[in-house]
């Protein structure tokens, strides 16, 4: 099993345990590949739900550039809903899981 496959399995388990979501493994794999090498770095593989600048980066680089969404209050509400679903008290929020939940939230599976 490759390192990436191990991480995908870990993300699927996180989705099930912390978000009560059964992962679409095909989509989860594509989102993981889309994150590139950042998944292997301890700092960049996680998201701080309370860091405003990090949330802005997710909004501009992922939601607007990658998913092609228009900027507006809906994006902030979507990010907030996903962070809430993942659990604000959960310290380790994996970037891939947050992105996966955002893709599902905005119904943008077609991008992948």
ZIPEBEL-V204252 format. One record per residue. N is the residue number from 1. RES is the residue in three letters. SS is DSSP state (@ for helix, = for strand, . for the rest). PSI is psi in whole degrees, -180 to 180 (999 if undefined). D_FIRST is the distance of its C-alpha to the first C-alpha in whole Angstrom. Layout:
n-><N | N>
res-><RES | RES>
ss-><SS | SS>
psi-><PSI | PSI>
d_first-><D_FIRST | D_FIRST>
//
This chain:
n-><1 | 2 | 3 | 4 | 5 | 6 | 7 | 8 | 9 | 10 | 11 | 12 | 13 | 14 | 15 | 16 | 17 | 18 | 19 | 20 | 21 | 22 | 23 | 24 | 25 | 26 | 27 | 28 | 29 | 30 | 31 | 32 | 33 | 34 | 35 | 36 | 37 | 38 | 39 | 40 | 41 | 42 | 43 | 44 | 45 | 46 | 47 | 48 | 49 | 50 | 51 | 52 | 53 | 54 | 55 | 56 | 57 | 58 | 59 | 60 | 61 | 62 | 63 | 64 | 65 | 66 | 67 | 68 | 69 | 70 | 71 | 72 | 73 | 74 | 75 | 76 | 77 | 78 | 79 | 80 | 81 | 82 | 83 | 84 | 85 | 86 | 87 | 88 | 89 | 90 | 91 | 92 | 93 | 94 | 95 | 96 | 97 | 98 | 99 | 100 | 101 | 102 | 103 | 104 | 105 | 106 | 107 | 108 | 109 | 110 | 111 | 112>
res-><UNK | UNK | UNK | UNK | UNK | UNK | UNK | UNK | UNK | UNK | UNK | UNK | UNK | UNK | UNK | UNK | UNK | UNK | UNK | UNK | UNK | UNK | UNK | UNK | UNK | UNK | UNK | UNK | UNK | UNK | UNK | UNK | UNK | UNK | UNK | UNK | UNK | UNK | UNK | UNK | UNK | UNK | UNK | UNK | UNK | UNK | UNK | UNK | UNK | UNK | UNK | UNK | UNK | UNK | UNK | UNK | UNK | UNK | UNK | UNK | UNK | UNK | UNK | UNK | UNK | UNK | UNK | UNK | UNK | UNK | UNK | UNK | UNK | UNK | UNK | UNK | UNK | UNK | UNK | UNK | UNK | UNK | UNK | UNK | UNK | UNK | UNK | UNK | UNK | UNK | UNK | UNK | UNK | UNK | UNK | UNK | UNK | UNK | UNK | UNK | UNK | UNK | UNK | UNK | UNK | UNK | UNK | UNK | UNK | UNK | UNK | UNK>
ss-><. | . | @ | @ | @ | @ | @ | @ | @ | @ | @ | @ | @ | @ | @ | @ | @ | @ | @ | . | . | . | . | . | @ | @ | @ | @ | @ | @ | @ | @ | @ | @ | @ | @ | @ | @ | @ | @ | . | . | . | . | . | = | = | . | . | . | . | @ | @ | @ | @ | @ | @ | @ | @ | @ | @ | @ | @ | @ | @ | @ | . | . | . | . | . | . | @ | @ | @ | @ | @ | @ | @ | @ | @ | @ | @ | @ | @ | @ | . | . | . | . | . | . | = | = | @ | @ | @ | @ | @ | @ | @ | @ | @ | @ | @ | . | . | . | @ | @ | @ | .>
psi-><129 | 165 | -42 | -41 | -38 | -43 | -41 | -42 | -39 | -41 | -41 | -41 | -40 | -44 | -44 | -47 | -44 | -23 | -4 | 41 | 129 | 120 | 140 | 101 | -33 | -48 | -43 | -41 | -43 | -40 | -41 | -47 | -39 | -26 | -14 | -149 | -10 | -24 | -18 | -7 | 127 | -39 | -48 | -12 | -10 | 163 | 136 | 112 | -14 | -3 | 107 | -40 | -34 | -40 | -36 | -38 | -43 | -44 | -51 | -43 | -34 | -57 | -43 | -52 | -49 | -50 | -13 | 27 | 155 | 140 | 141 | 176 | -23 | -35 | -44 | -41 | -39 | -46 | -45 | -42 | -41 | -44 | -40 | -45 | -41 | -26 | 108 | -33 | -13 | 114 | -37 | 93 | 111 | 134 | -45 | -42 | -43 | -46 | -42 | -47 | -36 | -42 | -45 | -43 | -45 | 4 | 50 | 31 | -28 | -22 | -33 | 999>
d_first-><0 | 4 | 7 | 8 | 6 | 7 | 10 | 11 | 10 | 13 | 15 | 15 | 16 | 19 | 20 | 21 | 22 | 24 | 25 | 25 | 24 | 21 | 19 | 19 | 16 | 17 | 19 | 17 | 14 | 17 | 19 | 15 | 16 | 19 | 19 | 18 | 17 | 19 | 16 | 15 | 19 | 20 | 23 | 23 | 20 | 22 | 26 | 29 | 31 | 34 | 34 | 36 | 35 | 32 | 32 | 35 | 32 | 30 | 33 | 34 | 31 | 28 | 31 | 34 | 32 | 29 | 30 | 33 | 35 | 39 | 39 | 41 | 41 | 39 | 36 | 37 | 37 | 34 | 32 | 34 | 33 | 30 | 30 | 32 | 30 | 27 | 29 | 32 | 31 | 28 | 27 | 23 | 23 | 20 | 21 | 19 | 20 | 24 | 23 | 22 | 25 | 27 | 26 | 27 | 30 | 32 | 30 | 29 | 26 | 28 | 27 | 23>
//
